[in-house]
Amino acid sequence: MMKDKALISTIQFYSTKDGPGIRTTVFFVGCNLKCKWCSNPELIEPKVKDMYFKERDTQTYPDEAYERVGYEITVGELFERLMRDKVFYDTSGGGVTFSGGEAALQSEFVIKISRRLREAGVHVALDTAGDIPSYKMKELAESVDMVLYDIKAYDGEIHNRCTGVDNKRILENAQLISDMDKDMIIRMIIVPGYNDALEDVYKRVDFIEGLGKAVKRLDILRYHNLGAGKYERLGIEYTIPIDLACDEESIDLIYSYALNKGFHVNIEP
């Protein structure tokens, strides 16, 4: 993908979960992790694809059964769309968040659009899992105001089993961003039977504590199966039990452990 064009799936307006204030979130297509619990499987492969909705498949309108995911957009086109809501960003303390998939895989585009938005007075956040070369991570972090950073496990073997990749580079990049004194919101998803062992979760929290004052908030995310239907539409098997649910006692223990470390902690439903 050329740096003046990006492959995205959707632009979500009026979001309140992807950073401070009212935000517009841009979802990029392509991810280099394959999390077992991924709720956006249509964004993993870096290409345009079609999702099949069998409930829409009728003899009268069979074409409505398919929905295309992914389209190219230029920096100029995206900038124009995002600036339409600047009044909401300004009044709410919000801005724009680049997410995915993994937006960092299209780093040249993200850097270019981020710089243009910030020059126009728009707060910019990058939502990333951080599995990219350190020099790219540094360039990206320099181009935005805040980084929303996912830490899915502390132990490398657990991380590999859950995502298909080691987390050495991810942890190193988290420290890199912290050393740059860049505002961070750290996100920890808790998935029963996969990455919820309290010993490892506490190590995650301990590591995050070591990132220091750069961390403005720690988000604890409960696993949910809201993306399960997407797997069927893509013809992919969903390997996690559909009725999996977080143990609320464990969530409370994690919350208390993090709170005692002095974090501003948020539990997302």
N, C-alpha and C positions, 0 to 999 in steps of 0.2 A: 504494500500500500504506500503510495506517494505521500510525502509529509503534508501536502496541501489538501489531501482527501483522507477521510477516515471511513471505516465500515462500522456503522452503528445500528442498533435495533430500534430503540425508542427514545423519545425525549419526554420525561415525566415532569409535568409542571406542578407547582404548589406542594412540593414534598417537604415534610417536617422531620424526616428521620435520617437524613444524609448530611448532617452538619447543622450549624446554628441557623435559626431563623427560617423563613420561607425560601425554598431553594428550587432550582430546576436541575434535575439529575439526567445526565446523558449516559446511556448504556452502550458501551462499545462491545463489538462482537469479537470473540477470540479470548481464550484463557489457557494458560500453561499449567494449571492445576486441574485435577479431576477429582474433586471432593465427592466422597460417596453420597453426601447429603445435598449436593448442589440443587438449589431451587430454580436455577436458570440454565438448564442443560442446553437450551437452544443457543446459548451464547458461548459454548465451549469451542466448537470447531470454527476456525476463522474464515467462514464463507457464508454466502447467502443460502438459506435453506427453506423448506416448506414444512409447515406443521399441518397435520390432517385431523380435522374435527369430525369424527364419525357422526355425531349428533346433528351436524348440519348437512350431511350427505343425503340429498333427496333427488328424485328423478327430475324434478322441475328446475332446481338450481344446484347442480353438482359442483360447479366451480366455487361456490361459497364454502365448500368443505375444506379448502386449502387456504392457509394464511402464510404469506411470505415473511420471513424474518431476515432483516439485514438490508441496508442500502447505503450507498456512498453519499457523502456530503462534504462540501468544501469548507474551509475555515470561514470564508466570507458568508456563506449561507447559514452556517451554524451560529456565527456571531450575531447575525441579524435576528435570528429567531430568539436567541437567549436575551438579547437586549430589550425585547418587547416587554419583559417583566421587571425591568430595572427598578421601577417604583416600588414593587413589592420587596425586592432585595433591600432597598434603602430604608424602607419604613420598618422592616422586621429584623434587620441585622443579618439578612440571609445572603444568598448568592447562588453560585453554580457548583455542582459536584460532578466530577467525571468518574463513572463507575463501570461495571461490566457484568460478566466477562472480566477482563483485566485491561483497563484503559492504558496501563503503563506499557503494554506491548506495542501501542501505537504512539510511542513517546514523542516523536518529532511533531506530530499533529497536536498532541495535548500541550506541549510546551508553547507552540505557536499560538494556539487559541487562548491559552491561559494568560500569556503576556498581553495579548490584545484586550482581554477582558479586564485585567487588572489596571491597565492604562486607562480604561474607561470607568474605573472606580468600582468594579465588581469583585466581591470576595470569591475566591476560587478554592475548592477542596478537591483532593484526589483520594479516591477510595481504592485501596490496593492491598494485595497479599504480599507484595514486596519481593517476589522471586524473579528479580532482574539483576543485571550487572550493576555493581555499586556506582559506576560513573554515570549510568543512566538514571539511577535512583537519585543521585545528587542533583543532576540537571533538572529532573522533574520536581523535586522538593523545592529547589530554588525558584521555580516558576509559579508555584502556588502559595496560598496563604496557610493552608492546613492540610494535614494528611490523616485520613481515616485508615487505620492500619489493622489488618486481621492477623491475629496470632492464634492458630488453630490447635497447636500442641506445643509443648516444650521439648519433649523427648523426640529425637529424630526418627526413631523407628515407628513410634505412634503416628507421627506426621506423615511418614512415607506410606504406611498402611491406609491412612485415611484420604490422602490427597494424591498419591503417586509420585511425590517428590520429597526430597530431604528438605529440612528447614534451616540449614546452616546459613545460607545466604539471606534468608528472611530475617533471622535474628540479627545478623550483622547489619543489615540495612535499617532495621529498627533503631539500632544504636547510632548509626550514621545520621539518621534524621534527627534524633535527640541531640546529638553533638552539634547539629546545625542550629539548635534552639528553635526549631520549627514546631508550631502548635500541632499536637497530635491528639486524636481520639482513638483509643485502642479498643478493638472489638474482639471478644472471646465468645465464640459459639460453643454451646455445650450439647453434645449429641450422645445420648445414653448408649453405652456399650461400645463406643468408638473413641471418644476423647474426653470422657467424663470422670476418669480416675482422679480422685481428689488429690493424690500426691502430685500428679502431673499438673493439674489445674493450679494448685498452690505454687508450683514452680513457675508457671506462667505469670502468676501475679507477682511473685518475687522478682522475676526478670523485668516485668513492667515497672516495678518500683525503682529498679536501677536506672530506668530511663529518665528519672528525675522530673524536673519542673516542666519539661516540654509536654508531658501528658496532662491534658486538661480534663479528661474524663475517661472512665473505663466503662464500656458497655458490655453487659452480660446478655447474650442472645440465646434464648431457648430454641432448641430444634423444633421445626414444624414441617409438616409434609405438604405444604401448599403447592409445591412444584411437582408433586407426583404425577398429576395428569399430563404434564408436558412430556414426560417420558413416553407415555403411550402414543401421544400425537407425533412423536419423532420416531417411533418404532424402536425405542430403547428400553431395556429392562430396568426397572427401579428395584435395586437390590436391598434397600432398607425396609424393614417391616413397616407396613403402613400405619400401624397403631402405636408406634413408638412414641413415648412421651417422657419428658424430663421429670425426674424425681424432685418435687418441690423442697424437700428437706435438704437435698444436695445444693439446690440453687440458693437456699437460705444460708447454708454454710459458706458457700463461695462468696456470697454477698457480704457476710459478716467478716470474712477473712480479708477481703479487699477493703472494706470500710475501715477496718482497724489499721490498715496501712496508710490511711489518710487520703484515699482516693475519693473523688466525686464519682459515685457509682450510679449507673442507670441500668435497670433491668428492663429489657424490651420484651413485650408479651409475645 
